[in-house]
Amino acid sequence: MLEKTINGFSVVAYATQPEGRTPARAFLETRRLAPKAKPAEAGTDANAAGTPPADLDTDTDADKPEGQPFEIFVSRRFRSAIEAMSAARNALDRVKSVDEDGVPDHLPE
């Protein structure tokens, strides 16, 4: 998998292996990056030891960003996962921006 950060989104290119009669497929996936936490001031006791405050639950599923996959080159039949990954890598190189909904701009068909 290859990753690129654009407009607050992580854009990942990957491919799947062929399975039975299903050929290898290429994908781009966008995931909103979590906002960076502000550094703690030196005088606070809770963050001085590097532990998060007790009122923050860091293990909830709601905090984890959900990925939005886009299958690319749908009309193409890749002979192998290597060929599909190469196409996904090339598509990732062409992505220049991501809109606020997580849709990459230049999304190949």
Summary of the structure (lengths in Angstrom):
residues: 109
radius of gyration: 18.8
end to end distance: 19.9
largest distance: 62.1
contacts: 257
relative contact order: 0.28
helix: 17%
strand: 31%
